[in-house]
Amino acid sequence: PRPASVLCLGAICLIGRAARAPAGPMEEAKPGEAKTEKTADEKAQAARAAEKEKEKSQVQCEVHKDAMVCSDAKVLGVGGIKVGEGTTVHPACLIHAKLGPIEIGAWCCLEEQVEIVNNSSEPLIIGDYNVFEVGARVQGGHGAKIGNANVIESRAHLSLGVKVGNGCTIGVLTKVPELEELEDETVLHGPNSRHKELGAIEAHTKAAKRLHEILKETVPRAHHLRKTTKA
């Protein structure tokens, strides 16, 4: 066995080497820590800013207790949105009241991917018993409004300032020009195809009621619904 004095001398040498060893890693950690803290602070500031922006743009939406607005639908804007009795809003729809309010009447149906946007400060009023088929688009502003019992077929587009009467049908992929006014029971399929359909108001109203009877049984079973919030 080695003498105790030799062991002590070895221990002293090891301690001396440790004391002389460079403290590079420890010294380098401090700037890294400061950088991490700075990044975390920036993230916190960004999160607070995003939260304020979210609160600023929080939509005011009033949904009738008997309406069905799927939670997957995008309901946006500060203008205020009202959804009437018995109306159904399917997933992937967009209702955006960017400036003025949007009021959707009773017993309407907005199928998937329907877009209703109001960029104007004036209200966009949509009546009762209207059916908007998949991908239909409506643009508010310049006196745009929609009456009752209309059918806006798939991918149809109502441009800025369009006024639709009652019982009208806008055909598939038909784009209605800006500021156009459609009289009651007008059928429009493209710019050069227009005629009257007598009795369409009553027929469309009955069809919308039948559709609602089906949807009120199927939609709540297949989708989560948005809860009512007072505007």
N, C-alpha and C positions, 0 to 999 in steps of 0.2 A: 504493500500500500504506500501511496505517496504521502510525504509529510504534510501536515496541516498548513505549514507556512507556504508550501508550493501551491496548494489549492487556493489559499487566500490571495496569493500573488496573481494566479490565473483569473480569479474573479474580478480583481481590481483592474486587470488589463481589459477584460470584456466590458466592464462598466465605462472605462475610459474611451474605448472605441465607440460605444453607443453615444456617449456624450459628444464625440467629435463628428458623428455621422451627420450629413446635411439634412436639414428639415424641409427639403424641397416640397415633397407631397403635401405636408401639412400647410405650408405657406401658400401653395397653389390652390388649396381647397377654399381659401377665404374668398378670392375673387369669384370662384365658381358659385359659392354659396350666395354671394351678393347678387350675382346674375340671376340665379334661380329665384331669389326673393323678388327681384325686380320684375321678372317674367310673371310670377304669380300675382304681383300687384297690378300689372298691366291687364292680366286676365280678369281680375276682379273688377277693374274699372270698365272693361269692355262688357262684362256681364251686367253691371249696373246700368250702363248706357242702353244695352239691349232691352233690359227690363223696363226702363223708362219709355223707350220707343214702343214697346209692346203695350204698355198701359195707355200711351197716347193714341194708338191706333185701335184700341179695343172696340170691337163692334158692339153696337146696341141692337139686340135682336129680340123681338117679341114674337113668340110662337104660340098660337092658339092651342089650348089643351087637347083639342081633337085633331090637330095637324100632326104630320109625321115628317120630321126633318132628320135625315140620317146623319149621324155624327161624322161620317166620312165626307159629307158635303162641305165645301169651303164657303163659309159665310163671313164676309170681310167688310171693313170700312167703317167710317165714323158717321156716315149720313143717317144711319138707323134703318133697320129692316123689320117689316111686319109680315108675318105669314098667317093667312086666315084659316078659318075652320075647315077641316077635312082636306087641306092641301098636302100633297106628298112631294118631298124633295129627295130624289134618289142620290146615291153616292156619286162622287166625282163631278157633281154640279158646282158651279161657281156663281154665287150671288155677291156682288161687290158694290157697295154703296160708297164710292170713293169720296163724293161730296154730298149730293142730295140723297134723300131717303128713297127707298124702294118699298112699295106696298104691293103685296101679292094677295089677291082676294081669296075667296073660299072655293073649295072643291077643285082646285087646279092640280095639275100633275106635271112635275118637271122630271123628265127621264134623265138617264145618265149623260154626263158631259154637256148639259145645257149651261149656257153662260148668259147671265143677265147682269149688265154693268151700267152703272150710272156715274158718268164723269161730270155731270152738270150739277149745279146747286139746286135746281128745281126738282120736285119729286117725280119719280117714275111710277105711274099708277097702272097696275095690271088687275083687270076685273076678275069675275068668277067663272068657273067651269072652263078654264083654258087648259089645253094640253100642249106641252112643248116636248116634241119627240127628241130622240137621241141627237146630241150635237147642235141643237138649235141655238141661235145667238140673238140677243136683243141688246141694243145700245140706247141708253137714255139720253135725254137732252133735247133742246129746241122743241119742246112741247110733245115729245114722244109719249104715247100712251096706247094701251091695249084694252079693248072693251071686254065683252063677255062671250063665252062659248066659241072661242076660236081654236083652230088646230094649226099649230106651227110644226110642220113636218120635219123629218130628219135633215140636219145640216142647213136648214133655211136660215137666212140672216136678215134681220130687221135693222137697217142702218139708222144713223142719227136722225132724229126728228120724225120717224115714221109714226103715223096714227092709224091704228087698225080699229074698225068698227066692231060689230057683233056678228058672230056666226061665219067668220071668214076662214078660208083655208089657204095657207101658204105652202106651196108644194115643195117636194124634196129638192134640196140644193138651190132653191130660188133665193136670190138676193133682191130685197126690196130697196130701191134707191132712196137716198136721203130726202127727207121732207115729203115723202109720198103719203097720200091719204087714201085708205081703202074703205069704201062704203060697206054697209052691212051685207053679209052673205055673198061677198066677193070670193071667187076662187082664182088664185093666181099661180100659174105654172110657168115661170120665166117671163121675160119682159113683153112678149108678144102673144101670150096666151092668158086670157082673162075672160071670165064669164060669171054669171049669177047662179046661185044655187038656192032656190026658194025653199023655205022650211029648214034651212041649215041651223038656225039658232036653236030651234026645238030639238032637232036631231043630235046636235053636238052636246046640248045640255044633258039629254038622256044618256048619251054615251059616256060622258064624264062621270055621271052618277054611278053607272054600272062599273066603270073602272075603279072608282073609289071603293065600292063594295068588295072588289077582289083584293085591292091593295091593303085595305085595313086588316085583312086576315093574313096576308103573306109577308108584308114588309116588317112588322114588329118581330116576326119569328126569324127573319134572316139578317136583320141589321140592328145595331145599337142606335137609339134615337137621341137627338139633342133635347135637352131640357129647356123649358120655357124660362126666359129671363126678361124682366120688364125693361122697356126702353126708357 
